[in-house]
Amino acid sequence: MTEPTMKVGVINAPGTFDVQTRPLPQTAPDGWVLIDICAAGICGTDYHILEGKHPFLNYPRVIGHELSGRVVQDGNGWTKGDLVVVNPYLSCGTCRACKRGKPNCCYNIQVLGVHCDGGLATRLAVPSANLYAADGLSPQQAAMVEFLAIGAHAVRRSDTRAGDRVLVTGAGPIGIGAALFARLAGADVALLDLSPDRLRMAQDRFGFDTAFASLDAAIAATQGEGYDVVFDATGHGGAIESGFAAVAHGGSYTLVSVVKNDITFHDPDFHKKEMRLIGSRNALRDDFDWVMAAFRRGDIDADALCSDQLSLDAFAAKFSNLAADRSTLIKVIVQMEG
């Protein structure tokens, strides 16, 4: 009898991606659930892996951590065919962070598609606790929940409130997510990016009326007072350091992007403002729930977020070109079902 097989998208080495055939999983460990992947979003991490820029990764690697899928068989509280969102952060449950309700920054975290093989595949086994019911969502929307949850988590970490003046630096996918959820929290949101194309896209697709191409202009627009909350989503060390100047007295600075640089700031300015400096990593269940609720209410337009939808084979042919020019990309969705 022929063993069932599936397709997977693998980065074998920097610059080398192909579609391989592997055995189709038929069983899952106790407490884990088999899901047939419906759709996978491609994010900056995936492009960095292709480019050889990820510091914590061994090749070859099946990428894919922004995932939706359907449960393969009844069990573990799930019914065959249930549409689910995958939380790709596999936490240990026993470290200090996990015990304090912060599995998003687990000491022993394993992220699907980074530390272990991910879900750019026909089928995947996932811990039951890492699956969230996606009732009322389309498979495409469900595959977008994780990346938006990162921005939603940053907004919750920052304690953004209605009426706050907010600046989001970096109008890429994560920055747009933070901006959307800061606006949903009632804040007055401005964007900062050096790319006119990115700013134009964010304004046209999502209605952000206030946008700046320089930090000086963004600060000047507040008569020099600055912003109650500043989010950095640039992934650039120099931009992060410059952003301290945009924070108002009594304000907070939330670093969503991660860089390998040391970050320095002028301590007297930091203290006189009584500024809060906040790191934000991954997302929690409450953030996933907030995103799904926003989709269900129609607060977030999935079509505006989706830059392209491709089959796995079509994606394989375009991956390198997409990585080379991401200036106006938000989210490419790889359709795995059918």
N, C-alpha and C positions, 0 to 999 in steps of 0.2 A: 504494500500500500504506500502510495506517495505521501510524503510528509508535507502538510500545508506550509506554505511560505508567505512572506510579506515583503513589502518594499520599505526600505529605510533610507533617509538622507544622511550621509556621512561626510564629515570633513576629515579626510585621511591625514592631512598635513596642511600647514598654511598654504593657502592658494589652491587647494585641491579638494573639490567636492564632487561626489557622485552618488548615484542611486544604486543601492545594493539589494540583493535578495537574501533574507535570513529566515530561519524557522519561525512560524507563527506561534506565539505563546498559547498554550492550551490550558495551563494551570497557573495559579498565583499562590504565593505564600499565605499562611493563615493571617487573616485581617487585611489582606490586600484584595483588590478588585481588578479584573481584566476589563479594559475599555477599548472599544474600537474608535480610533481617533477620527473625528469629523473634520477639524480644521486646526491649523497651527499658525500663529502669528510669528513673523520674523522681526527680531528686534536688534538694537545696536550691539548687544552681546554676541549675537550670531555673526554679525558682520566683523566684529573684532576677532572672533575665533577664526574666521576665514582668513583674516589679515595677519594672524599670528600675534595679535596684540593682547591676548588675555593671559594674565600672569599665573592663573591657578588652574591650568587645564592640561590634560594629557591627551595626545592624539593616538589613534583615531577616535572621533567622538560623534555619536548620533546627536544632532542638535535638536532644539525645539523644547521650549518651556512655557509658551503661551498657548494653551491647549483647551479644546473642547472635545468631548467624546460621548459615546453611548455605552452603557453597561452591557457586557456580553451575556451575563447570566444572573439569575436571582441569587441573592445572598448578601450577608453583611448589611442588611437593611435596605438594599437596593433591588430594583426590579429590572429585568432585562429590557433594554431599550431606553432607560432613563437617560436624558441628556444632562451632562455634568460639566462643570468647570473644574479644571485641575489646579490645585494649589501646588506649585512645583517645588516648594521648600520643604525638603524632608528633614525633620528635626528629630533629635534623639529622645526628647521627653524627660531627660534626667539631669541635664546640666543646670547651672544656676539660672540662666536666662529662661529656659523652658519652664522651670519651676515657678518663675515669677511672671508667667503668662506672656513671654516674649519669644516664641519659637521662631519668629522672623530673623532673629539674630542669634540663633542657637550656636553654641560653641563648636558643635560637631556637624553643622549644617551641610547637607548635600542637596545641591540644586540640580534638578533634572536638566539635561542638556549641557551642563557645565562640569560638575564633579562626577556625574554618572550619565549614562546614555539617556537621551530625552525622547520626545514624542513625535519627532518628524518621522512617523512610522505608521503602519497600518494598525498595530495593536500595542498596548502598553499595560503593564501591571503597576498599580498605584495603591498606596495605603488608603483604606476606606475613609479615614479621617481627613484625607487631603482632597476629597471630592465634595463639591457643593452642588446641590440641585439647581439646575438652570431652567426651571419652569418659566415659560413665558418669554424665553430668549430664543433667538435663532442660533444655529451653530456658529455663524460668523460673529455675532455679538458675544457669545460665550467665550470664543477664542481671544477676544479683546479685553476681557475682564482683568486679567493679571497685570497687563502693563498699565492700565488705568488705575488699578489698585495701588500701585507704587506712588502715583501722584496723590491719590486720596489719602494714603497713609501719611505722606509728608504734610498735607493740610491738617490732618488730625494731630500730628505731632507738634505742629506749630501753634496750635490753639487759635487758628484764624477765626475771627468773629465777624458778624455782620457789621458793615461800616468801616472795616479796616481798609487801609490803603496798602495794596499788595503789588510788588514787582516780581515778575518771574523772568529770570535771565536764562536764555536758551529756549528757543521756540521749536525744539524737536519734539518727538513723541512724548517723552516723559514730562517736559516742560508744559506742553499743551495739556496733558492730563492734570498736572498740578493747577494750571490756570483754570481749567474747567471746574474743578472741584472747589477751588477757592471762591470762584464766582457763585457756585451753588451754596456755599456757606454764607453768602451775602456780602462778600468783599468787593471792593472797587479794584479791578485787576488791570494792570498794565503789563505789556510784554517788552522785553529788550532782547534784540538779536542783531548781529552784524550783517545778516543776510536779508536783503530787501525781499527776496523771493519767499523766504520763510515767513516774514512778517505779513506780507501780502496774503499768503495762503491762510495764515491764522485769522486774519481780519475777514477775508472773504468767506471762509468756511464756517467760522465759529463766532463771528461778530464781535471780536475784541477791538473796540474803537481806539484804544490808547496804546500806541506802540512807538518804540524809540530804537534808533540805530546806534546810539551812543549812551554811555553811562552818564556823562555830563548832562546831556539833554534830559534824561530821565530824572535826575536829581533837580535840575533847574525847574522842571515842571511842578515841583512841590515847594517852590520858593526856598529851596535849600534844606527843607526840614527832613526829607527822606520818607521812607516807607515803614509802616508798622510791621510788615512782614516781607522779607525778601527770600525768595527761593532761588537757589542756584541749580540749574540743570544743564550746565554748559559742558562739563567734563574737561574743563581747562583750568589749570592751577592759577594762572595769572588773572583770569576772570573772577575766580573765587576770591582771591585776595583783594581785588578792586571792589568787589561787591560790599565789603564792610562799610564803605563810605556811604552806601545808599540806605543804610538802616537808620531809622529815626531814633531819637532818644526814647528809651523804654521799649524799643522794638526787638524783633527776633530775626535771626538769620538761619535758615534751614538749608543744609547741604544735602541735596538729593543725589547729585552726581558724585562719582568716585574718581579720584585721580591718584597717581602714584607719588605725586610731589609731596614735600613738606609744605604746609600752609602756615604762613606767618601773618600777624596783624599787629597794629600799634596798640599796646595795652592801655595807655591813658585814654585814647578815644573809646576803646571797648568799655572801659570801666565808667567813664563819665556818662555814657549812654545807658548804663545798666543793661547792656545788650545780652540777649540769650543766644547762644550758639548751639544749634541742634543738628545732630546727625540723623538721617532717616534711611533705613535699610529695608528693602523688600516690603511686605505688607502682612496684615493680620486678617483674621476671618471677618472682623467688623468692616474692614476696608473693602474686601470682596463683596460683602453684602451691600455696602453703600453703592458700589458701582452697579451691581445687578439691579438694585432698586431704581437707580437713575435711568438705566436702559428701559426698565419696565414702564416707568412714568413718561418716557419720551424726553427726558431732560438732556440726554446725550444722543447725538445723531451718528449712528454707526456708519452710515454711508459716507459721511464727511470724513470719518477717520480712515476708511479703507482706501488705500492708494491703488491696489490691484489685487485680483484673485487669480491664482494660478494652480494648475495641477502640479504634482511633484516633479514630473518630467519637464514641464515647461519652466518651473522654477529653477531646476538644475541648469537649464540652458541660459538663464538670465541672471543667476546669482552674482556672478563676478561683476556684471555691468551695474546691477543694483547697488552693490557695495561701493563701486567707484563714484557714483553720483547719487547721494542721498539728500540733496539740498531741499527737495520738496516732498520727500517720502514721509508718510506717517506710518502706515501699517500695510505691509504686504501679507496677504492671507494665502496659505497653501491649503487647498482643498484636498483632503485625504480620503473622504468617503466616496463611494460610487466609482 
